[in-house]
Amino acid sequence: MKRHPRTLIGAALCTTMLLCASGYAIASAEPQPNASDTVSDQAQLATPEWNEIRDPDRVSGRLTFFGQPTKEELEAFARAGGKVVINARTVAEMDNLDFDEAAYVESLGLEYIHIPTSSSTFGYAMRDQLTKAIDETNGDILFHCRSGSRAAAIYALYMIDEYGLKNHIAIDKALALGMSPKMVPLIERTLMEIPERVIQAVDPQQIQATIDTLVGFGTRHTMSETESDTRGIGAARRWVKAQFEANIEGHGKVGDATPRVYFDAHMVEPDGRRITEAVEVVNVICEIPGVSPASRDRLYYVLAHLDSRASEANDSTSDAPGANDDGSGVAALIELARVLSKEELESTIILMATSGEEQGLFGARLHAQQALAEGKDIRAVLNNDTIGDPTGVLKGQDGRNEIRVFSEGIPASILMLGDDEIGEELRKLRLYGMESDSDSRQLARYIANVAKMHQTTVQPKLVFRPDRFLRGGDHTPFNELGFAAIRFCEMYENYDHQHQDIRVEDGVQYGDLGEYVDAEYLADVTRLNAAVLVHLANSPSAPSNARVLIAELSNRTTLQWDASPESDVEGYEIVWRDSTSSDWEHTKDVGKSTQGIAPLSKDNWLFGVRAYDADGYRSVVSYPHPARE
């Protein structure tokens, strides 16, 4: 971040003139670049005509923020001594204007600068162009887009860089200058460099190479060959371990933050169903410890199962390439190890390629049971199972830009209780309308919000059920033990390519072959995983003991919660939604208070609370339990 003597003075002046209104608001006096750079002060800025047109609350130093100006407004600005017009609208938008703005501005003797900006292109490039425009021009500037919102958002990035303002202060200043709240996530997205960096780092070619190798092991059935170096589950797991190790090289971390790779083995006795003899079920784990000692014990899991199967569940010798189910998920894990291991993530990421999934979820279940017994703090589990084929199987189906996210509503852990306890817990869920607010459901909503912020190519389709009909996955054992867990799965599964012997019948190819995995699509799903993991790992803990007070009848709603433990927590937000809405719709910032009041009835809305830090990372929403105090 560059610093000039004039900007340091300006930053100090701006910071001392804050007025706390809703969060933060900055007083009208603010940092001036340099008196010698300004042709006229605000008193000299305009003739009465211009004074009637402009909004003094949307003036910052040399800049006046404006919606699309008419010819008459441009003339008034010129007569008032204005010198520069900066336009943040796109070329397509300007093509629909009824006059040539650039030519008209120049005919008035003004300098015209175009910084075309859209939600998809918004970022530091716009800030740098604004900086250049301010540094290389003199006089007053009319900075506009359609409404002035994008212009003010670009200026927020400028203020952070030029004046050293804290992110939230610059954002509040931009809001006061006319920025729409819809631009806030775009600013936060720009300021969060790690998510965008890992998104860009994912390589489809690396993913394709992994799929090809996994298919080459012939079968990865849990009870298949273990001694061969070229065929069977033993060769496959050793290769995956080696790939994890290769992909974490050069991480640059030392001590407790050093990534490591290891086998997680469990002996399983015959069960009379799909385990016909005693077998060692081995998970392959890549652990990327958090760099923050205070957050390192928070664990975020990503799962995919390494084992595969043919048509017959206990057939351990026939070829079962398992390219999509679930070579696709394992390929995602290996690529995540490469792009995440070098990043500074506060919490710990566990990438686990499980075994025994097709035989009854054994690898995941035994690991989850051991983790619970050891008191591990597992905050979220992302299960990637069958995520590589976007092709629709029926006419008109196209799943290229979507991925299903399955999440439980009523926690499976409740169903594991005794009969009396189950009845009481279900009664509470029904009474307070909490059927769709489990921790897993909040995790699914979180994934959707991260995807929306970063405009990922693949967007989540939230499916509010634990899994598909007649199917299950490795997230299930974690759900049963009370952990928040979801499943990623492609939109349209082709059952000709799942759990099938390789064959051709009536001209139809059966079998889970590598040719049916789309590496580009799988890379996009991996990018979504990567962005979500960065947000989860770097965000504060969700506020604990969240409660909505029900001691009295009221048309206001009071929420209270315990503070999140992280030192960088900047504040908390109350969120709420209509009782029939799938996601949180409204937000109220309450600063660092651990209580918030909304002028809305708890009988009509559903509420939650989340924490945020100085970098804009937000926690998963905590859903409050009813309490009298």
C-alpha positions in Angstrom: 0.0 0.0 0.0 1.6 3.3 -1.0 1.8 6.2 1.4 2.5 9.8 0.6 2.9 12.6 3.2 -0.3 14.2 2.0 -2.3 10.9 2.2 -1.1 10.2 5.7 -2.3 13.7 6.8 -5.5 13.1 5.0 -6.1 9.7 6.6 -5.5 11.2 10.0 -7.9 14.0 9.4 -10.6 11.7 8.0 -10.3 9.2 10.8 -10.6 11.9 13.5 -13.8 13.2 12.0 -15.9 10.1 12.2 -19.5 10.2 13.5 -20.9 6.9 14.7 -24.4 6.6 13.3 -25.3 3.2 11.8 -21.9 1.4 12.2 -19.6 4.1 11.0 -20.3 7.3 9.1 -17.6 9.8 8.0 -18.1 13.5 8.4 -18.2 15.7 5.4 -14.7 17.0 6.0 -12.3 14.4 4.7 -8.8 13.9 3.3 -7.8 16.4 0.6 -5.2 15.2 -1.9 -3.4 18.6 -2.0 -4.6 22.1 -2.1 -2.4 22.8 -5.1 -4.1 20.0 -7.0 -7.5 21.5 -6.6 -8.6 24.3 -9.0 -11.5 25.5 -6.8 -12.9 24.7 -3.4 -16.5 23.7 -2.8 -17.5 27.3 -2.4 -16.1 28.0 -5.9 -17.2 24.7 -7.4 -20.5 25.8 -9.0 -22.6 28.6 -10.2 -26.1 28.6 -8.6 -27.2 26.5 -11.5 -24.8 23.7 -10.7 -25.5 24.1 -7.0 -29.1 23.3 -7.7 -28.2 20.2 -9.6 -25.5 18.6 -7.5 -26.0 16.9 -4.1 -23.4 18.4 -1.7 -23.5 15.1 0.3 -22.1 13.4 -2.7 -19.0 15.5 -3.0 -15.6 14.3 -1.8 -12.7 16.7 -2.4 -12.4 17.2 -6.2 -15.0 14.5 -7.0 -18.7 14.8 -7.3 -20.5 11.5 -7.6 -23.4 11.5 -10.0 -25.9 9.4 -12.0 -25.9 9.5 -15.8 -25.7 13.3 -16.6 -27.7 14.9 -19.3 -26.3 17.3 -21.8 -27.7 20.2 -19.8 -26.1 18.9 -16.6 -22.8 18.5 -18.3 -23.1 22.1 -19.6 -23.8 23.3 -16.0 -20.8 21.4 -14.7 -18.6 23.0 -17.4 -19.9 26.5 -16.7 -19.2 26.0 -13.0 -15.5 25.4 -13.7 -15.5 21.6 -13.9 -12.6 20.1 -15.7 -12.9 16.3 -15.9 -15.7 13.8 -16.5 -15.0 10.1 -15.6 -17.6 7.6 -16.8 -17.8 4.1 -15.1 -20.6 2.8 -17.4 -19.9 0.0 -19.8 -19.6 0.4 -23.6 -22.9 -1.5 -24.0 -24.6 0.9 -21.7 -23.3 3.9 -23.5 -24.4 2.6 -26.9 -27.9 2.9 -25.6 -27.5 6.6 -24.7 -29.2 9.1 -27.0 -26.0 11.2 -27.4 -22.3 10.6 -27.7 -21.1 11.5 -24.2 -17.4 11.4 -25.0 -17.7 13.7 -27.9 -20.0 16.1 -26.2 -17.8 16.3 -23.1 -14.8 17.1 -25.2 -16.8 19.7 -27.2 -17.4 21.5 -23.8 -13.6 21.7 -23.3 -13.7 19.0 -20.6 -11.4 16.0 -20.3 -13.2 12.7 -20.7 -12.0 9.4 -19.1 -13.7 6.1 -19.5 -13.4 3.4 -16.8 -15.9 0.8 -17.9 -17.1 -1.2 -14.9 -19.5 -4.1 -14.3 -20.1 -6.5 -11.5 -17.9 -9.1 -13.2 -15.0 -6.8 -13.9 -15.0 -4.7 -10.8 -11.7 -4.7 -9.0 -8.3 -3.2 -8.5 -7.9 -2.3 -12.2 -10.7 0.3 -11.9 -9.1 1.7 -8.7 -5.7 2.0 -10.5 -7.3 3.8 -13.4 -9.1 6.2 -11.0 -5.8 6.9 -9.2 -4.1 7.6 -12.5 -6.9 10.0 -13.5 -6.8 11.9 -10.2 -3.0 12.1 -10.2 -2.7 13.3 -13.9 -5.6 15.8 -14.0 -6.4 19.1 -12.3 -9.7 20.6 -11.3 -13.1 19.3 -10.3 -14.2 15.9 -11.4 -17.7 14.6 -12.2 -17.5 10.9 -11.6 -20.6 9.0 -12.8 -22.2 5.7 -13.8 -25.9 5.0 -14.2 -26.6 6.0 -10.6 -23.2 6.9 -9.1 -23.1 3.6 -7.2 -20.2 2.0 -9.1 -18.3 5.2 -9.1 -18.5 5.4 -5.3 -17.5 1.7 -5.0 -14.4 2.4 -7.1 -13.6 5.3 -4.8 -13.9 3.1 -1.8 -11.0 1.0 -3.1 -9.1 4.3 -3.8 -9.7 5.5 -0.2 -8.4 2.3 1.3 -5.2 2.4 -0.8 -4.6 6.2 -0.9 -5.7 7.3 2.6 -5.1 4.0 4.5 -8.7 3.9 5.7 -10.0 0.7 7.3 -12.1 -1.4 4.9 -15.4 -0.8 6.7 -14.8 2.9 7.1 -14.2 3.3 3.4 -17.3 1.3 2.6 -19.5 3.4 4.9 -18.1 6.5 3.3 -18.9 5.2 -0.2 -22.4 4.3 0.9 -22.8 7.9 2.1 -21.6 9.1 -1.4 -24.4 7.1 -3.1 -23.1 3.6 -3.4 -25.7 0.8 -3.3 -25.4 -1.8 -0.6 -25.3 -4.3 -3.4 -21.8 -3.2 -4.2 -20.5 -4.0 -0.7 -19.9 -7.8 -1.5 -18.0 -6.8 -4.7 -15.7 -4.5 -2.6 -15.2 -7.3 -0.1 -14.5 -9.8 -2.8 -11.9 -7.6 -4.3 -10.2 -7.0 -0.9 -10.1 -10.8 -0.2 -7.1 -11.8 -2.4 -6.8 -15.4 -1.2 -10.1 -16.7 -2.5 -9.6 -15.2 -5.9 -6.0 -16.5 -6.0 -7.0 -20.1 -5.3 -9.9 -19.9 -7.7 -7.4 -18.9 -10.4 -4.8 -21.5 -9.4 -7.0 -24.6 -10.0 -5.7 -26.3 -13.1 -8.0 -28.6 -15.2 -5.0 -30.3 -16.8 -3.8 -31.5 -13.4 -7.3 -32.7 -12.7 -7.5 -34.6 -16.0 -4.1 -36.3 -15.3 -5.4 -37.5 -11.9 -8.5 -39.0 -13.4 -6.5 -40.8 -16.1 -4.2 -42.3 -13.4 -7.0 -43.4 -11.1 -8.8 -45.1 -14.0 -5.6 -46.9 -14.8 -5.6 -48.9 -11.6 -8.4 -51.0 -13.1 -10.4 -51.4 -9.9 -10.2 -49.7 -6.6 -12.7 -51.9 -4.8 -12.2 -51.9 -1.0 -11.4 -55.7 -1.0 -9.3 -55.6 -4.2 -5.6 -56.2 -4.6 -3.2 -54.4 -2.2 0.2 -55.8 -3.0 0.4 -54.8 -6.7 1.9 -51.5 -7.7 -0.3 -51.1 -10.7 -3.7 -52.5 -9.9 -6.2 -52.4 -7.0 -6.9 -50.3 -3.9 -3.4 -50.7 -2.4 -1.7 -49.2 -5.4 -4.3 -46.4 -5.7 -4.0 -45.3 -2.1 -0.2 -45.3 -2.2 -0.3 -43.2 -5.3 -2.8 -40.7 -3.8 -0.6 -40.4 -0.8 2.4 -39.6 -3.0 0.4 -37.1 -5.0 -0.7 -35.3 -1.8 3.0 -35.2 -0.7 4.1 -33.8 -4.1 1.4 -31.2 -4.1 2.3 -29.8 -0.7 5.9 -29.3 -1.5 7.2 -25.8 -1.3 4.5 -24.7 1.2 7.0 -22.6 3.1 5.5 -23.3 6.5 7.3 -24.6 9.6 6.6 -26.0 13.0 2.9 -26.8 13.9 1.8 -25.2 10.6 3.6 -27.7 8.5 1.3 -29.7 6.2 1.5 -33.5 6.5 0.2 -36.6 4.7 -0.6 -39.9 6.4 -2.7 -43.1 6.2 -5.7 -43.5 8.6 -6.2 -47.3 8.9 -9.1 -49.2 10.5 -9.6 -53.0 10.6 -13.2 -54.0 9.7 -14.5 -57.5 10.4 -16.9 -59.4 8.1 -20.4 -58.0 8.4 -22.2 -60.7 6.3 -23.1 -58.2 3.7 -20.5 -56.3 1.7 -17.5 -57.1 3.9 -16.9 -60.8 3.3 -13.6 -61.1 5.1 -11.6 -59.0 7.5 -10.1 -56.0 5.7 -8.0 -53.0 6.5 -10.0 -49.9 5.4 -7.4 -47.1 4.8 -8.2 -43.5 4.4 -5.5 -41.2 2.9 -5.3 -37.8 4.7 -3.7 -34.5 3.8 -3.7 -32.2 6.7 -3.1 -28.4 6.2 -2.8 -26.9 9.7 -4.0 -23.4 10.3 -1.3 -20.8 10.7 -3.1 -19.2 13.7 -2.5 -21.0 17.0 -5.8 -19.6 18.3 -7.8 -21.2 15.3 -5.7 -24.2 14.4 -7.9 -26.7 16.3 -10.9 -25.7 14.2 -11.2 -28.4 11.5 -12.8 -28.2 8.1 -13.0 -31.5 6.2 -13.3 -32.3 2.5 -14.2 -35.9 1.7 -14.2 -38.0 -1.4 -14.1 -41.8 -1.6 -11.2 -43.6 -3.3 -12.9 -47.0 -3.7 -15.0 -48.0 -6.7 -17.3 -50.9 -7.6 -18.7 -52.8 -10.6 -22.3 -54.0 -11.0 -22.0 -56.5 -8.2 -21.2 -54.8 -4.9 -18.8 -57.6 -3.8 -17.0 -58.0 -7.1 -13.4 -57.1 -6.2 -11.7 -58.3 -9.4 -13.6 -57.0 -12.4 -12.6 -53.6 -13.8 -14.3 -50.8 -12.0 -12.6 -47.6 -13.2 -14.6 -45.3 -10.9 -13.7 -42.2 -13.0 -16.7 -40.1 -11.8 -17.8 -42.1 -8.8 -15.6 -41.0 -7.1 -12.4 -40.4 -9.0 -13.8 -36.9 -9.6 -13.9 -36.1 -5.9 -10.4 -37.6 -5.3 -9.0 -35.5 -8.1 -10.6 -32.4 -6.5 -8.9 -33.3 -3.2 -5.5 -33.6 -4.8 -5.8 -30.3 -6.5 -7.1 -28.6 -3.4 -3.9 -29.8 -1.6 -1.8 -28.0 -4.3 -3.6 -24.7 -4.3 -4.4 -24.4 -0.5 -1.2 -25.7 1.1 0.8 -22.6 0.2 -1.9 -20.1 1.5 -2.1 -18.6 5.0 -5.3 -20.1 6.3 -6.1 -19.5 10.0 -7.9 -22.9 10.6 -7.0 -26.4 9.6 -8.1 -28.1 6.4 -8.4 -31.9 6.4 -8.5 -33.5 2.9 -9.5 -37.1 3.2 -9.8 -39.8 0.5 -11.9 -42.4 2.2 -12.2 -46.2 1.5 -15.0 -48.6 2.2 -17.7 -46.1 1.0 -19.3 -48.5 -1.4 -19.3 -51.2 1.2 -21.2 -49.2 3.8 -19.4 -45.8 4.5 -16.8 -47.6 6.7 -13.8 -45.3 6.2 -15.8 -42.1 6.9 -17.8 -43.6 9.8 -14.8 -45.1 11.7 -12.9 -41.9 11.3 -15.8 -39.7 12.5 -16.4 -42.0 15.5 -12.7 -41.7 16.4 -12.7 -37.9 15.9 -15.7 -37.6 18.2 -14.1 -39.8 20.9 -11.0 -37.6 20.8 -13.0 -34.4 21.1 -11.9 -32.9 17.8 -13.5 -29.7 16.8 -15.0 -30.4 13.4 -16.8 -27.3 12.2 -17.9 -28.4 8.7 -17.6 -31.3 6.3 -17.8 -31.0 2.5 -18.4 -34.4 0.8 -17.6 -34.3 -3.0 -19.1 -37.4 -4.5 -19.8 -37.8 -8.3 -19.0 -34.2 -9.3 -17.4 -34.6 -12.8 -20.1 -34.9 -15.4 -22.4 -31.9 -16.2 -24.1 -33.6 -19.1 -27.9 -33.9 -18.9 -29.3 -37.3 -19.7 -32.7 -36.0 -21.0 -33.3 -33.5 -23.7 -32.8 -29.9 -22.7 -30.8 -30.7 -19.5 -27.6 -28.9 -19.0 -25.8 -28.9 -15.6 -22.7 -27.1 -16.7 -23.1 -24.1 -14.3 -24.7 -25.9 -11.3 -23.8 -28.4 -8.6 -26.3 -29.8 -6.1 -25.6 -29.2 -2.4 -27.6 -31.6 -0.2 -28.1 -30.7 3.4 -30.2 -32.2 6.2 -33.0 -30.2 7.9 -33.8 -32.2 11.0 -30.4 -33.2 12.3 -29.7 -37.0 12.0 -28.1 -36.8 15.5 -31.6 -36.2 16.9 -32.8 -39.5 15.4 -29.9 -41.3 17.2 -31.3 -40.3 20.6 -33.6 -42.4 22.8 -37.4 -42.4 22.0 -38.2 -39.9 24.8 -35.5 -37.5 23.8 -36.4 -37.7 20.1 -40.0 -36.8 20.9 -38.9 -33.7 23.0 -36.4 -32.5 20.4 -38.9 -32.9 17.5 -41.6 -31.1 19.5 -39.2 -28.1 19.9 -38.4 -28.1 16.2 -42.1 -28.0 15.3 -43.1 -25.5 17.9 -40.4 -22.9 17.0 -40.3 -23.6 13.2 -36.7 -24.7 13.2 -37.1 -27.6 10.7 -34.9 -25.9 8.1 -32.2 -24.4 10.3 -29.8 -27.1 11.2 -26.1 -26.5 11.3 -25.8 -28.4 8.0 -28.5 -26.2 6.4 -26.6 -23.1 7.5 -23.5 -24.5 6.0 -25.3 -25.0 2.7 -26.5 -21.4 2.7 -23.0 -20.3 3.5 -21.7 -22.1 0.4 -24.3 -20.3 -1.7 -23.3 -16.9 -0.3 -19.6 -17.5 -1.0 -20.4 -18.6 -4.6 -22.5 -15.5 -5.1 -19.9 -13.2 -3.8 -17.1 -14.6 -6.0 -19.4 -15.2 -9.0 -18.1 -18.7 -9.4 -18.8 -20.4 -12.7 -20.5 -23.3 -11.0 -23.3 -22.1 -8.6 -24.8 -24.3 -5.9 -28.4 -25.5 -6.2 -29.4 -26.1 -2.6 -31.4 -29.2 -2.2 -33.1 -29.4 1.2 -32.8 -33.1 1.9 -29.9 -35.1 3.3 -29.1 -37.0 0.0 -30.7 -38.5 -3.1 -33.4 -41.1 -2.8 -32.1 -44.6 -2.3 -28.5 -43.3 -2.0 -26.1 -42.2 0.7 -22.6 -40.8 1.1 -19.7 -40.2 3.4 -21.2 -37.0 4.9 -23.9 -39.2 6.5 -21.8 -40.6 9.4 -20.7 -37.1 10.3 -24.3 -35.9 10.3 -25.3 -38.8 12.6 -22.6 -37.8 15.1 -23.8 -34.1 15.2 -21.4 -32.5 12.8 -22.4 -30.1 10.1 -21.9 -31.9 6.8 -23.2 -31.5 3.2 -22.8 -33.3 -0.1 -21.8 -31.9 -3.5 -23.2 -33.9 -6.4 -23.6 -33.1 -10.1 -27.0 -32.1 -11.4 -27.9 -35.0 -13.6 -26.4 -38.4 -12.8 -26.1 -40.9 -15.6 -26.8 -44.3 -14.0 -25.5 -46.1 -17.0 -22.1 -44.9 -15.8 -22.5 -45.7 -12.1 -22.0 -49.1 -10.5 -21.9 -50.8 -13.8 -19.7 -53.4 -15.5 -18.0 -52.1 -18.5 -19.9 -53.3 -21.5 -22.0 -52.3 -24.6 -25.6 -53.3 -24.8 -27.9 -52.3 -27.6 -25.5 -49.7 -28.6 -25.3 -48.2 -25.1 -21.9 -47.9 -23.4 -22.0 -48.8 -19.7 -19.3 -48.2 -17.1 -17.8 -45.3 -15.2 -15.2 -44.4 -17.8 -12.8 -41.5 -17.8 -14.3 -40.1 -21.1 -17.4 -39.2 -19.2 -15.6 -36.8 -16.8 -15.4 -33.1 -17.9 -12.2 -31.7 -16.5 -13.2 -28.1 -17.0 -16.5 -28.6 -15.1 -14.7 -30.6 -12.4 -12.2 -27.7 -12.1 -15.0 -25.3 -11.6 -16.5 -27.4 -8.8 -13.0 -27.6 -7.2 -12.8 -23.8 -7.4 -16.1 -23.5 -5.5 -14.7 -25.8 -2.8 -11.5 -23.8 -2.6 -13.2 -20.5 -2.2 -15.6 -21.9 0.5 -12.7 -23.4 2.4 -10.8 -20.1 2.5 -13.8 -18.3 3.8 -14.5 -21.0 6.4 -10.9 -21.2 7.6 -10.3 -17.5 7.8 -13.7 -16.4 9.2 -14.4 -16.0 12.9 -16.2 -18.7 14.8 -19.9 -18.5 14.6 -21.3 -16.8 17.7 -22.2 -19.4 20.4 -25.2 -19.6 22.6 -27.3 -17.5 20.3 -30.8 -17.0 21.6 -33.9 -15.1 20.8 -35.6 -13.8 23.8 -39.3 -14.9 24.2 -40.0 -13.7 27.8 -42.6 -11.3 26.7 -44.9 -10.5 23.8 -43.5 -7.8 21.6 -43.4 -6.6 18.0 -39.6 -6.2 18.4 -37.1 -9.0 18.4 -34.1 -9.2 20.7 -31.2 -11.5 20.1 -28.3 -12.2 22.4 -25.2 -14.3 21.9 -21.7 -15.0 23.4 -18.8 -13.3 21.7 -16.7 -15.2 19.2 -13.2 -15.9 20.6 -11.0 -14.6 17.8 -9.1 -11.4 18.4 -9.8 -10.0 15.0 -13.6 -10.0 15.3 -14.8 -6.6 14.0 -18.5 -7.1 14.8 -21.7 -9.0 14.4 -24.7 -8.9 12.1 -28.2 -9.9 12.7 -29.7 -11.6 9.7 -33.4 -12.5 9.0 -35.6 -13.9 6.4 -39.2 -14.6 5.7 -40.3 -17.9 7.1 -40.9 -19.2 3.6 -37.6 -18.0 2.1 -34.7 -20.4 1.6 -31.9 -18.0 2.4 -31.1 -15.0 4.6 -32.5 -11.8 3.0 -31.8 -8.9 5.4 -28.8 -7.8 7.5 -28.3 -5.4 10.3 -24.8 -4.5 11.6 -24.8 -4.2 15.4 -21.0 -3.5 15.8 -19.3 -5.3 18.6 -22.4 -5.6 20.8 -23.5 -9.1 21.7 -27.1 -8.1 21.6 -29.2 -6.8 18.7 -32.8 -5.6 18.4 -34.8 -5.7 15.2 -38.1 -3.7 14.8 -39.7 -6.9 13.5 -41.8 -9.6 15.2 -40.1 -12.9 16.0 -43.5 -14.4 15.1 -43.2 -13.3 11.5 -39.6 -13.7 10.7 -36.7 -16.1 11.2 -33.5 -14.7 12.7 -29.8 -15.5 13.0 -26.5 -13.9 13.9 -23.0 -14.1 12.4 -19.6 -12.6 13.2 -17.3 -10.8 10.8 -13.7 -9.8 11.0 -11.6 -6.8 9.7 -11.0 -8.5 6.4 -14.7 -9.0 5.7 -14.8 -12.7 6.3 -18.1 -13.8 7.8 -18.9 -16.8 10.0 -21.6 -19.3 9.3 -24.9 -18.1 10.7 -25.8 -19.2 14.2 -29.5 -20.0 14.5 -30.8 -18.9 18.0 -32.7 -21.1 20.4 -35.6 -19.6 22.2 -34.8 -18.4 25.7 -36.4 -16.2 28.4 -33.1 -14.4 29.3 
